[in-house]
Amino acid sequence: MTPVTFEESHAKMQDKISEKNSLRDLTTNPNHQHPTESKGAMSEQKEMETGKEGLVSPKSKPLGVPVINEYADAQLHNLVRRMRQRTMLYKKKLAEGNISSPEASPQTAKPTAVPSTQESNAKLKEEHYYHILCFKFQKMPLTEYLKRFRLPGSIDSYTDRLYLLWLLLVTIAYNWNCWLIPLRLVFPYQTPDNTHYWFITDITCDIIYLCDMLLIQPRLQFIKGGDIMVDSNELKRHYRSSTKFQLDVASVMPFDVFYLFFGFNPVFRMNRILKYTSFFEFNHHLESIMDKAYIYRVIRTTGYLLYTLHINACIYYWASDYEGIGSTKWVYNGEGNKYLRCYYWAVRTLITIGGLPEPQTSFEIVFQLLNFFSGVFVFSSLIGQMQDVIGAATANQNNFRISMDHTISYMNTYSIPKNVQNRVRTWYEYTWDSQRMLDESDLLCTLPVTMQLALTVDVNLSIISKVELFKGCDTQMIYDMLLRLKSTVYLPGDFVCKKGEIGKEMYIIKQGEVQVLGGSDGAQVLVTLKAGAVFGEISLLAGRGGNRRTANVIAHGFANLLTLDKKTLQEILVHYPDSEKLLMKKASVLLKKKAPATETTPPRKGLAFLFPPKQETPKIFKALLGGTGKAGLTRLLKLKREQTIQMKKLNSRATYLDKITKSDRAKTITQKTSENSEEGGGKRREYEDKEREPSEKILDSSECRANCIIAEEMPQSIRRAALPRGTTRQSLIISMAPSAEAGEEVLTIEVKEKAKQ
């Protein structure tokens, strides 16, 4: 194909594509004002469709484009074609996904005429595009920039840092007026040559004041009835009804217009000092976000002192000017820097250093007296405030020192060993250096429960979530448990728990390491647990008697552990029965895993190894069996039957003897009664009392005979069983060994005499 024919065919193809897609371009192409661009895009699309048959040939490019490397050019065209295919595929997927939406798909919509408003919007959008090389960028109009910097409808003064920066700007403007208005009013530093500089700075400060009063302060949120008010009308109404608004209005009153009548005099700007509320608000917010607020308090108090000296220096220069510069020894003599000389005099006067020249006139004497009185009052107030600031900054350290001194005094009183005292001192020092307090719970107890939970969740939730025992439990139960955790610091070498003791606590390593000791000597390090590890969790849900520790755990270096005792967990689980059931199941599984393995049986010798081991005989049968195998059990049952028959016979004989004894007793009493019927009542009573004793003896003797007969007729084995238990010098050894015959075992019982001590 020649270049001329290529150009003709390419133009025809572009005309056809433009005619078919003209309506679609009106709705989809924002650049419909440039038909050349649209034709170029359509030609590229056509090339993409025809390019599926093979790679783009370098000869198919129009003339006028230089080709440096045909192979590289072909590869680039191939890459562009593949990227366009992928783009079209993604577009098709997005179009198919929009079919199910309630809005009509742009591909299936009927072509309609574009309204005039849309055309105007398209023109505006097109104007914001500009070209750099072969790329097209969109300009950002000025209105869009202004919308980005649009102020919010309401401002939270406690959390918005931009508001804090604005307060800093207002505070700078306020300090400019406070420090320089008295200076310009008294000292001759404002001259006609530099008046315009002072005027520009004053106008800038006034603009800041106005913006704060009109734009910022009416947008500050406030609390009304427990609700945070964000309505703009309500915010404006609240600000206009406050005292702060009145002071702001007074501070921006344009008394500067009197410059036209009385000249450029700074006295007309004295009302700018009334905007002190913003200054104190800035101090309050800055202290609330600083880590060491006492440093700023010290700086602020020092600034108060310097400002007081500044005002005193201005007043002294005014008094010297009133009396006449250099007229007396007491006034300023006009030498050197005016401000520094007057400031030096103010410092010596307020601090009452002395060595000042004596006042000579009445005005000087009165001025000096007032200056001394005010100096003593101001200086003492500032010193007291400085003491309060420093005392508040070191309050925690003072409490720590007091607690440590009381503990050391207690140990000295009871003569505690020096090594123990050194460990106590080390614990105090490390606890203070690591967390700047002795007990974290004392600090958190002043906060509401919601704040306590928020702090503990941020600090300890990540550690508790790693405990396998508590996974799947109620989230609220985990939160309640976090509030009950206690922090404990262990020194290097301290035993966290000892082997054999009852476990009643779970430990979570917050900081440091612990070592688990074991082995034959109990000094071998089995494992080292680091921060985030948990141990002792099974003891929380162990049965009655607790779960005994199986190893010693000591602190390797300084360790900070979180502990949760068993009693606390039980109090929490009362309110969460589902979590309690889940914990019990997990505890039973973990206890089975950690249960000690049963002792291994000794190896069997001979032919016994050919047969599988028999199950262990129950303990009750081991105690009762006296023979071997089934024969011993049969003999035991036979002996039991004989014992039952013999007991029945003995019971019948005892009943018979009891009846005979009762009949003999009745006959004896009847005979004695008939013989003594003639005697008096008193003798008969005595005789009956005497005869009652022999009858009782007869009954007792008959019962004894019956018991003796029973005892004699009882078998020897039964008599042995009836003997009371007691300590003997014999030991019973019961053993069972496999027999030579299959399925038989031999039970051996040996009785050995213990050696006499």
ZIVENLIN-V425646 format. One record per residue. N is the residue number from 0. PSI is psi in whole degrees, -180 to 180 (* if undefined). OMEGA is omega in radians with two decimals (NA if undefined). Layout:
n=[N N]
psi=[PSI PSI]
omega=[OMEGA OMEGA]
This chain:
n=[0 1 2 3 4 5 6 7 8 9 10 11 12 13 14 15 16 17 18 19 20 21 22 23 24 25 26 27 28 29 30 31 32 33 34 35 36 37 38 39 40 41 42 43 44 45 46 47 48 49 50 51 52 53 54 55 56 57 58 59 60 61 62 63 64 65 66 67 68 69 70 71 72 73 74 75 76 77 78 79 80 81 82 83 84 85 86 87 88 89 90 91 92 93 94 95 96 97 98 99 100 101 102 103 104 105 106 107 108 109 110 111 112 113 114 115 116 117 118 119 120 121 122 123 124 125 126 127 128 129 130 131 132 133 134 135 136 137 138 139 140 141 142 143 144 145 146 147 148 149 150 151 152 153 154 155 156 157 158 159 160 161 162 163 164 165 166 167 168 169 170 171 172 173 174 175 176 177 178 179 180 181 182 183 184 185 186 187 188 189 190 191 192 193 194 195 196 197 198 199 200 201 202 203 204 205 206 207 208 209 210 211 212 213 214 215 216 217 218 219 220 221 222 223 224 225 226 227 228 229 230 231 232 233 234 235 236 237 238 239 240 241 242 243 244 245 246 247 248 249 250 251 252 253 254 255 256 257 258 259 260 261 262 263 264 265 266 267 268 269 270 271 272 273 274 275 276 277 278 279 280 281 282 283 284 285 286 287 288 289 290 291 292 293 294 295 296 297 298 299 300 301 302 303 304 305 306 307 308 309 310 311 312 313 314 315 316 317 318 319 320 321 322 323 324 325 326 327 328 329 330 331 332 333 334 335 336 337 338 339 340 341 342 343 344 345 346 347 348 349 350 351 352 353 354 355 356 357 358 359 360 361 362 363 364 365 366 367 368 369 370 371 372 373 374 375 376 377 378 379 380 381 382 383 384 385 386 387 388 389 390 391 392 393 394 395 396 397 398 399 400 401 402 403 404 405 406 407 408 409 410 411 412 413 414 415 416 417 418 419 420 421 422 423 424 425 426 427 428 429 430 431 432 433 434 435 436 437 438 439 440 441 442 443 444 445 446 447 448 449 450 451 452 453 454 455 456 457 458 459 460 461 462 463 464 465 466 467 468 469 470 471 472 473 474 475 476 477 478 479 480 481 482 483 484 485 486 487 488 489 490 491 492 493 494 495 496 497 498 499 500 501 502 503 504 505 506 507 508 509 510 511 512 513 514 515 516 517 518 519 520 521 522 523 524 525 526 527 528 529 530 531 532 533 534 535 536 537 538 539 540 541 542 543 544 545 546 547 548 549 550 551 552 553 554 555 556 557 558 559 560 561 562 563 564 565 566 567 568 569 570 571 572 573 574 575 576 577 578 579 580 581 582 583 584 585 586 587 588 589 590 591 592 593 594 595 596 597 598 599 600 601 602 603 604 605 606 607 608 609 610 611 612 613 614 615 616 617 618 619 620 621 622 623 624 625 626 627 628 629 630 631 632 633 634 635 636 637 638 639 640 641 642 643 644 645 646 647 648 649 650 651 652 653 654 655 656 657 658 659 660 661 662 663 664 665 666 667 668 669 670 671 672 673 674 675 676 677 678 679 680 681 682 683 684 685 686 687 688 689 690 691 692 693 694 695 696 697 698 699 700 701 702 703 704 705 706 707 708 709 710 711 712 713 714 715 716 717 718 719 720 721 722 723 724 725 726 727 728 729 730 731 732 733 734 735 736 737 738 739 740 741 742 743 744 745 746 747 748 749 750 751 752 753 754 755 756]
psi=[129 160 -36 -47 -34 -41 -41 -46 -37 -38 -43 -41 -38 -39 -41 -44 -39 -35 -38 -35 22 -44 -39 -35 -30 -33 -29 -29 114 -17 45 -8 -17 93 -27 -39 -41 -40 -39 -39 -42 -39 -37 -39 -42 -40 -34 -40 -43 -18 -7 -23 -27 -178 153 128 142 -18 -15 0 149 162 159 -11 117 140 118 -46 116 -37 -45 -38 -41 -41 -40 -41 -39 -42 -42 -41 -42 -38 -37 -38 -42 -39 -44 -36 -42 -38 -40 -39 -42 -39 -41 -33 -28 -10 -36 -11 159 -22 147 146 140 -24 -33 -8 147 141 125 161 140 129 165 -34 -41 -38 -41 -40 -39 -39 -40 -41 -39 -33 -23 6 141 157 137 116 -120 11 158 124 157 131 151 112 164 -35 -34 -39 -42 -35 -34 -34 20 136 145 163 -31 153 130 110 -16 -26 -14 114 -28 -34 -35 -39 -37 -40 -34 -42 -41 -38 -37 -44 -38 -44 -33 -46 -39 -40 -38 -22 -47 -35 -47 -28 -34 -54 148 53 -14 112 164 -23 -34 18 -38 -31 -44 -38 -42 -42 -39 -42 -39 -44 -39 -37 -40 -42 -44 -42 -38 -39 -34 -31 -35 -55 -37 -5 2 132 154 166 130 113 29 -7 145 117 128 -2 133 -41 -40 -38 -42 -42 -39 -42 -41 -21 4 162 -30 -38 -40 -42 -37 -40 -41 -32 -19 14 129 67 -3 -14 -19 -8 -32 -26 -35 5 176 84 124 -11 -24 -3 13 -24 -13 -19 -12 -10 54 -17 -39 -34 -47 -32 -40 -42 -42 -46 -36 -39 -33 -21 -4 144 -40 81 -24 -26 -44 -34 -41 -43 -42 -42 -39 -38 -38 -43 -44 -37 -36 -43 -35 -45 -39 -37 -39 -41 -39 -40 -37 -41 -39 -39 -34 -41 -29 122 121 12 -33 174 -23 -34 169 133 -2 7 151 -166 124 -49 -43 -40 -44 -35 -38 -43 -38 -39 -45 -30 -47 -35 -6 50 -38 -178 16 155 146 137 148 -41 166 -39 -41 -38 -47 -43 -41 -38 -48 -36 -39 -46 -48 -35 -44 -43 -48 -44 -42 -37 -43 -38 -42 -40 -40 -39 -40 -40 -47 -39 -40 -33 -31 19 -45 -40 -37 -41 -38 -44 -40 -45 -41 -41 -40 -39 -42 -39 -39 -43 -36 -34 -42 15 52 141 153 -36 -36 -41 -39 -37 -37 -43 -41 -40 -43 -46 -44 -41 -41 -41 -32 -38 3 26 157 -35 120 -29 -29 -34 -41 -22 -21 -14 156 164 -36 -43 -39 -44 -41 -41 -45 -33 -44 -31 -45 -9 -37 -29 -44 -34 -18 -12 121 -31 -31 6 132 -4 169 135 -39 -33 -39 -41 -43 -35 -35 -35 -19 -3 141 139 132 137 129 140 164 127 -5 141 119 -45 155 155 131 -17 157 125 122 5 153 142 137 124 112 -38 139 -166 153 154 138 121 148 -153 -179 -38 -4 14 2 132 112 -45 152 121 135 -174 133 -13 156 138 155 14 -23 -30 -19 -31 19 159 -168 137 -12 178 118 143 140 -4 163 139 122 158 127 94 -169 131 134 114 144 130 147 117 166 -39 -42 -43 -38 -37 -34 -41 -15 -33 -4 78 -35 -43 -33 -43 -42 -41 -38 -41 -46 -38 -41 -40 -44 -35 -37 -38 -37 1 143 140 146 153 141 141 149 152 140 143 167 -143 -3 -26 -10 -18 148 150 143 151 152 137 135 153 -37 -35 -34 -35 -28 -29 131 -7 -155 132 -141 -28 -43 -38 -39 -44 -35 -40 -39 -42 -35 -40 -43 -40 -39 -44 -43 -37 -36 -43 -44 -36 -38 -41 -39 -36 -41 -47 -34 -41 -43 -42 -41 -39 -41 -40 -40 -42 -43 -43 -36 -43 -45 -34 -40 -36 -33 19 -26 -23 167 165 -36 -41 -35 -38 -40 -40 -40 -36 -37 -36 -19 -33 -46 -36 -40 -37 -39 -42 -43 -40 -36 -41 -39 -41 -41 -43 -39 -43 -43 -44 -37 -38 -13 143 160 -37 -36 -38 -35 -39 -28 -11 144 150 151 178 134 171 25 147 137 124 117 128 153 129 150 143 167 -30 148 134 6 147 150 122 121 130 125 139 120 142 135 147 136 137 *]
omega=[3.14 -3.14 -3.11 3.13 3.12 3.14 -3.14 3.14 3.14 3.11 3.11 -3.13 3.11 3.12 3.14 -3.12 3.14 3.12 -3.11 -3.00 -3.12 3.13 3.13 3.13 -3.13 -3.07 -3.02 -3.05 3.11 -3.10 -3.13 3.10 -3.10 -3.10 -3.14 3.12 3.14 3.11 3.11 3.13 3.13 3.12 3.09 3.11 3.13 3.10 3.12 -3.13 3.14 -3.12 3.14 -3.09 -3.12 -3.13 3.13 -3.13 3.11 3.12 -3.08 -3.12 3.10 -3.13 3.10 3.14 -3.10 3.13 -3.13 -3.13 -3.07 -3.13 3.12 3.13 3.11 3.12 3.12 3.10 3.10 3.12 3.11 3.13 -3.14 3.11 3.10 3.09 3.12 3.11 3.11 3.10 3.12 3.10 3.14 3.10 3.11 3.13 3.10 3.12 -3.13 -3.11 -3.11 -3.13 -3.14 3.12 -3.12 3.12 -3.12 3.14 -3.08 -3.12 3.12 3.13 3.13 3.13 -3.13 3.13 -3.13 3.12 3.11 3.11 3.12 3.10 3.11 3.10 3.13 3.13 -3.12 -3.13 -3.09 3.10 3.05 -3.00 2.98 -3.04 -3.13 -3.12 -3.10 -3.11 3.14 3.10 3.06 -3.13 -3.10 3.14 3.10 3.09 3.14 3.11 3.12 -3.14 -3.14 -3.12 3.10 3.14 3.12 -3.08 3.05 -3.04 -3.08 -3.07 -3.09 -3.13 3.08 3.07 3.09 3.07 3.09 3.09 3.06 3.11 3.10 3.13 3.09 3.10 3.13 3.13 3.06 -3.14 -3.09 -3.05 -2.97 3.09 3.05 -3.14 3.13 -3.12 -3.02 -3.08 -3.11 3.13 3.10 -3.10 3.10 -3.13 -3.09 -3.10 -3.08 3.08 3.10 -3.10 3.12 3.13 3.11 3.12 3.11 3.11 3.12 3.10 3.10 3.11 -3.11 3.11 3.11 -3.10 -3.04 -3.01 -3.00 -3.05 3.10 -3.14 -3.10 3.11 3.07 -3.07 3.13 -3.13 -3.11 3.14 3.08 -3.10 -3.14 3.13 -3.05 3.13 3.12 3.13 3.11 -3.13 3.13 -3.13 -3.11 3.11 -3.10 3.08 3.14 3.12 3.13 3.10 3.12 3.11 3.13 -3.10 -3.14 3.09 -3.02 3.03 3.12 3.13 3.10 3.03 -3.11 -3.08 -3.03 3.14 -3.08 -3.09 -3.11 -3.11 -3.13 3.09 -3.12 3.14 3.11 -3.13 -3.13 -3.14 -3.13 -3.12 3.12 3.11 3.14 3.07 3.09 3.10 -3.12 -3.12 -3.14 3.11 -3.08 -3.12 -3.12 3.10 3.12 -3.06 -3.09 3.10 3.11 3.11 3.10 3.12 -3.13 3.12 3.06 3.08 3.07 3.14 3.13 3.13 3.09 3.09 3.10 3.12 3.13 3.10 3.11 3.14 3.13 3.11 3.09 3.11 3.11 3.11 3.11 3.12 -3.08 -3.11 3.11 -3.12 3.11 3.11 -3.07 -3.06 3.11 -3.03 3.08 -3.13 3.08 3.12 -3.04 -3.03 -3.12 3.12 3.13 3.12 3.09 3.11 3.14 3.14 -3.13 -3.13 -3.09 -3.14 3.10 3.09 -3.11 -3.14 3.14 3.09 -3.10 3.07 -3.05 -3.12 3.13 3.12 3.14 3.14 3.14 3.14 -3.12 3.11 3.12 -3.14 3.10 -3.13 3.14 3.12 3.12 -3.10 -3.09 -3.08 3.11 3.11 -3.14 3.10 3.09 3.11 3.10 3.10 3.11 -3.14 -3.13 3.11 3.10 -3.14 -3.10 -3.11 -3.13 3.14 3.09 3.09 3.09 3.14 3.13 3.13 3.13 3.12 3.11 3.13 3.12 3.09 3.10 -3.13 3.09 3.13 -3.09 3.03 3.09 -3.14 -3.06 -3.13 3.08 3.11 3.12 3.12 3.11 3.10 3.12 3.12 3.11 -3.08 -3.12 3.14 3.14 -3.12 -3.06 -3.06 3.06 3.06 -3.13 -3.10 -3.13 -3.10 3.11 3.12 -3.07 -3.08 3.13 -3.13 3.03 -3.06 3.14 3.12 3.09 3.14 3.14 3.14 -3.11 3.10 3.14 -3.04 -2.92 -3.07 3.14 3.13 -3.12 -3.12 3.11 -3.12 -3.09 -3.08 -3.04 3.11 -3.12 3.14 3.14 -3.12 3.14 3.07 3.09 3.12 3.10 3.14 3.11 -3.14 -3.09 3.14 3.13 -3.13 -3.13 3.13 3.11 3.12 3.10 3.14 3.10 3.08 3.04 3.02 -3.09 -3.13 3.10 3.14 -3.13 -3.14 3.13 -3.06 3.00 -3.06 3.06 -3.09 3.10 -3.13 3.12 -3.12 3.03 -3.13 3.08 -3.07 3.11 -3.11 -3.11 -3.14 3.13 -3.12 -3.13 -3.14 -3.14 -3.12 3.08 -3.12 -3.09 -3.07 -3.12 3.13 -3.10 3.04 -3.14 -3.08 -3.13 -3.10 -3.13 -3.07 3.12 -3.11 -3.11 -3.08 3.07 3.12 -3.08 3.13 -3.10 -3.13 3.06 3.11 -3.13 3.12 3.08 -2.98 3.10 -3.09 3.07 -3.05 2.99 -3.07 3.05 -3.08 -3.05 -3.12 3.13 3.14 3.12 3.08 3.12 -3.07 3.08 -3.09 -3.11 -3.09 3.14 3.10 3.11 3.11 3.13 3.13 3.12 3.11 3.13 -3.14 3.12 3.12 -3.13 3.10 3.10 3.12 -3.07 -3.14 -3.14 -3.14 -3.12 -3.11 -3.14 3.14 3.13 -3.13 -3.14 -3.07 3.11 -3.12 -3.06 -3.10 3.12 -3.06 3.12 -3.14 3.13 3.12 -3.07 3.14 3.11 -3.07 -3.10 3.09 3.08 -3.12 -3.04 -3.08 3.11 -3.13 -3.12 3.00 -3.09 -3.14 3.13 3.12 3.11 3.13 3.12 3.11 3.10 3.11 3.12 3.12 3.10 3.13 3.14 3.14 -3.12 3.13 3.09 3.12 -3.12 3.12 3.11 3.10 3.12 3.10 3.13 3.14 3.12 3.12 3.13 -3.11 3.13 3.12 3.09 -3.13 3.13 3.12 -3.11 -3.13 -3.13 -3.14 -3.12 -3.13 3.13 -3.14 -3.06 -3.13 -3.10 -3.11 -3.10 -3.11 -3.06 3.14 3.14 3.12 3.13 -3.12 3.12 3.11 3.13 -3.12 -3.14 -3.13 3.10 -3.13 3.10 3.10 3.11 3.13 3.13 3.14 3.12 3.09 3.12 3.12 3.13 3.13 3.12 3.12 3.14 -3.13 -3.13 -3.08 3.09 3.09 -3.10 -3.12 3.14 3.12 3.11 -3.13 -3.12 -3.13 3.11 3.13 3.11 -3.13 3.11 3.10 3.12 3.08 -3.10 -3.14 -3.13 3.12 3.13 -3.11 3.12 3.13 3.12 3.12 -3.11 3.08 -3.14 3.06 -3.11 3.11 -3.09 3.11 -3.13 3.09 -3.12 3.08 3.08 3.13 3.12 3.13 NA]
